[in-house]
Amino acid sequence: MRFASEASFDGVCEQLFTLGEIPGVLWTPAGAAGTRPLILMGHGGGQHKKAPGIVARARNFVAECGFAVAAVDVPGHGDRPKDEEYDRIATENRARVDAGEELAPLVAGFQALVARQTVPEWRAVLDAVQGLDHVGTGPVGYWGVSLGCGLGVPFVAAEPRVGAAVLGLGGALASAEAAARITVPVEFLVQWDDERVPRAQSLALFEALASAEKTLHANPGKHGEIPAFELDSTLRFFARHLG
C-alpha cells in the first residue's frame, strides 16, 4: 500500500493511495490515532472514488462520527486504465438497448461480471486499510448505491467483517442470490420513479435480503435524486450499528 498525497481540511485528513494497481482514497479524523470503525464506499457507474456524493458522505462520516472511510476506483473508472473487455461489453449493451432490449437485464449481467474482480480487490483493500495504526480492526460498514449496490451486495455477502450496510438503487436480477446470504442490518434506498432500475426489481432485491433487521427507504424521484436528508438517516444507522 503506497500513499501518494495527504491533505487536511476542517478536521478531515484525506490520503490518496494505491494498493497494487488499485487507486483509492482514505479519509480519517485529522491526527487520528488508534482503532475506529471503517466504512468502505462503492461509487456509482461512470463515477469514481472522489465523486462529489462520495466525498460529501465520507466527510460527514468522519466529522460527525469519527469513522475512517475508504473508496476505490472500480475497473474502467477514475484513475484506472480502460478495460477493453468491459468497454466492448458496454458498447454492445448500448447497441442492444438502442435496438429495443430492456436495460435492466443487461446492466445486471455486466455488474455480475465486474463483481468477480471487485470482490477480491475490495477484500484486499480492507485488509490493507485495517492494517494501518490510525484505522485498526474495528467494526466495518459498507455504503453503495446503483453500481455500488450491484458490486456491493456480493461483497457484503462474501465479507464477514462487514457488520452493517446501506444499499440501494439496485435490482434483484444480478444480486438476489448473493442477497440471500446477507444477514447483517441493511438500510435500503429506492427511488420510486427510477428510470434505470424497475421498481419491482428493487423491491425484489430488498425482499431477497436475509437480514433480520432491514429497512426500506422509498422516496419519489428518479435514479439520481436521493433526498439529501437520507444522509442523516445513514449517519444514525451506522452510528447505531458500528458505534
C-alpha positions in Angstrom: 0.0 0.0 0.0 1.6 3.3 -1.2 0.4 6.7 -0.1 0.7 9.4 -2.8 -0.6 12.5 -1.1 -2.1 13.8 2.1 -4.2 16.9 2.9 -6.4 18.1 5.8 -9.4 20.4 5.8 -11.9 21.2 8.6 -10.5 18.3 10.7 -10.7 15.7 8.0 -7.5 14.1 6.6 -7.6 12.8 3.0 -4.9 10.3 1.9 -4.6 9.1 -1.7 -3.2 5.6 -2.1 -2.6 2.7 -4.4 -2.7 -0.9 -3.5 -1.1 -2.7 -6.3 -2.9 -1.3 -9.4 -6.0 -0.2 -7.3 -6.2 3.6 -6.7 -8.0 4.6 -3.6 -8.6 7.3 -1.0 -8.8 7.2 2.8 -10.5 9.8 5.0 -9.8 9.9 8.7 -10.1 12.5 11.5 -7.0 14.7 11.4 -4.4 13.5 13.9 -6.3 10.2 14.4 -4.7 7.5 16.4 -6.0 4.1 17.4 -8.8 1.8 16.2 -12.1 3.2 14.8 -15.0 2.0 12.7 -14.4 1.9 8.9 -16.8 2.3 6.1 -16.0 1.2 2.6 -17.9 3.1 -0.1 -18.7 2.0 -3.6 -19.2 4.7 -6.2 -21.9 4.7 -9.0 -21.5 3.8 -12.6 -19.5 6.4 -14.6 -18.2 7.9 -11.4 -15.0 7.5 -9.3 -13.7 7.3 -5.8 -13.9 11.1 -5.3 -17.2 11.8 -6.9 -19.0 14.7 -5.1 -21.5 12.4 -3.4 -18.9 10.1 -2.2 -16.7 12.9 -0.8 -19.6 14.6 0.9 -20.8 11.5 2.7 -17.3 10.4 3.6 -16.5 13.8 5.2 -19.7 13.6 7.2 -19.0 10.1 8.4 -15.6 11.3 9.6 -16.6 14.7 11.0 -19.8 13.5 12.7 -18.9 10.0 13.9 -15.1 9.9 13.9 -15.1 7.0 11.4 -12.5 6.1 8.8 -13.8 5.9 5.2 -12.2 4.3 2.2 -13.2 4.3 -1.5 -11.5 2.9 -4.6 -11.9 3.3 -8.3 -13.6 0.2 -9.8 -12.3 -1.2 -13.1 -12.6 1.2 -16.0 -13.3 4.2 -13.8 -11.4 7.1 -12.3 -7.6 6.6 -12.4 -7.8 3.1 -13.6 -6.9 2.3 -17.3 -9.7 1.4 -19.7 -10.6 -2.3 -19.8 -11.0 -3.4 -23.4 -13.4 -6.3 -22.4 -15.6 -4.2 -20.3 -15.6 -1.4 -22.9 -16.6 -3.9 -25.5 -19.5 -5.3 -23.4 -20.7 -1.8 -22.5 -20.7 -0.8 -26.2 -22.6 -3.9 -27.2 -25.2 -3.3 -24.4 -25.8 0.3 -25.6 -26.4 -1.0 -29.1 -28.8 -3.7 -27.8 -30.8 -1.1 -25.8 -31.0 1.1 -28.9 -32.4 -1.9 -30.7 -35.2 -2.3 -28.2 -33.8 -4.7 -25.5 -34.5 -4.0 -21.8 -31.8 -2.2 -20.0 -32.1 -3.8 -16.5 -31.0 -7.4 -17.5 -28.0 -6.1 -19.4 -26.9 -4.0 -16.5 -27.3 -6.9 -14.2 -25.2 -9.2 -16.3 -22.5 -6.6 -16.6 -22.4 -5.9 -12.8 -22.2 -9.6 -12.1 -19.2 -9.9 -14.3 -17.3 -6.9 -12.8 -18.1 -8.2 -9.2 -15.9 -11.2 -9.9 -13.0 -8.8 -10.0 -14.0 -6.2 -7.4 -15.0 -8.5 -4.5 -11.4 -9.9 -4.0 -10.0 -6.4 -4.7 -12.1 -4.8 -2.0 -11.3 -7.5 0.5 -7.6 -6.8 -0.2 -8.2 -3.1 0.4 -10.0 -3.8 3.6 -7.0 -6.0 4.8 -4.6 -3.2 4.0 -6.6 -0.3 5.5 -7.3 -2.2 8.7 -3.5 -2.8 9.0 -3.0 1.0 9.5 -2.4 2.2 13.1 -5.0 5.0 12.8 -7.7 2.7 11.5 -7.2 -0.8 13.0 -9.6 -3.7 13.1 -12.7 -2.0 14.4 -16.3 -2.6 13.1 -16.8 -2.3 9.3 -19.7 -1.0 7.3 -20.4 -0.7 3.6 -22.3 2.0 1.6 -23.1 1.7 -2.1 -26.0 2.6 -4.4 -26.5 1.9 -8.1 -23.3 0.3 -9.4 -22.1 0.5 -5.8 -25.1 -1.7 -4.8 -24.6 -4.2 -7.7 -21.0 -4.7 -6.7 -21.6 -4.2 -3.0 -24.2 -7.0 -2.5 -21.8 -9.8 -3.5 -19.0 -8.1 -1.5 -21.1 -7.8 1.7 -22.3 -11.4 1.2 -18.7 -12.6 1.0 -17.0 -10.5 3.7 -17.8 -11.5 7.3 -16.1 -8.3 8.7 -19.0 -6.1 7.3 -21.4 -5.6 10.2 -23.9 -3.2 8.5 -24.7 -1.9 5.0 -26.5 0.8 3.2 -27.5 -0.3 -0.3 -30.0 0.7 -2.9 -30.9 1.8 -6.5 -30.2 -1.8 -7.5 -32.3 -4.8 -8.6 -32.6 -8.5 -7.9 -31.6 -9.7 -11.4 -27.9 -9.5 -10.6 -27.9 -9.8 -6.8 -30.7 -11.9 -5.4 -28.6 -15.0 -4.9 -25.9 -13.0 -3.0 -28.5 -11.0 -1.1 -29.9 -14.2 0.3 -26.6 -14.7 2.1 -26.6 -11.2 3.7 -27.8 -11.3 7.4 -26.4 -8.0 8.7 -28.6 -5.0 9.3 -29.3 -3.2 6.0 -30.8 0.2 5.1 -32.1 0.0 1.5 -32.8 3.0 -0.7 -35.4 3.0 -3.5 -36.3 5.9 -5.9 -40.0 5.3 -6.7 -39.7 6.7 -10.2 -36.3 5.2 -11.0 -35.9 5.1 -14.8 -32.9 2.7 -14.7 -33.9 0.0 -12.2 -37.5 -1.2 -12.4 -39.3 -0.7 -9.0 -40.3 -4.3 -8.9 -36.7 -5.4 -9.2 -35.6 -3.1 -6.4 -38.4 -4.4 -4.1 -37.4 -7.9 -5.0 -33.8 -7.3 -4.0 -35.0 -5.9 -0.7 -37.2 -9.0 -0.2 -34.2 -11.3 -1.1 -32.1 -9.9 1.8 -31.9 -12.4 4.6 -31.3 -9.7 7.2 -33.4 -9.9 10.3 -33.1 -6.1 10.5 -33.7 -4.4 7.2 -35.4 -1.1 6.5 -36.8 0.1 3.1 -36.5 3.9 2.5 -38.5 4.7 -0.6 -38.7 8.3 -1.9 -40.3 9.8 -5.0 -37.9 10.8 -7.8 -35.6 9.4 -10.4 -32.5 7.3 -10.2 -30.1 10.1 -9.1 -32.4 12.1 -6.9 -31.9 10.6 -3.5 -33.0 13.3 -1.0 -30.3 15.0 1.0 -32.0 14.1 4.3 -31.2 10.4 3.7 -27.6 11.2 4.7 -28.8 12.0 8.2 -30.5 8.6 8.4 -27.4 6.9 7.1 -25.3 8.6 9.8 -27.7 7.4 12.5 -27.8 3.9 11.0 -24.0 3.4 11.0 -23.6 5.1 14.4 -26.1 2.7 15.9 -24.5 -0.4 14.4 -20.8 0.4 14.3 -20.6 2.5 17.5 
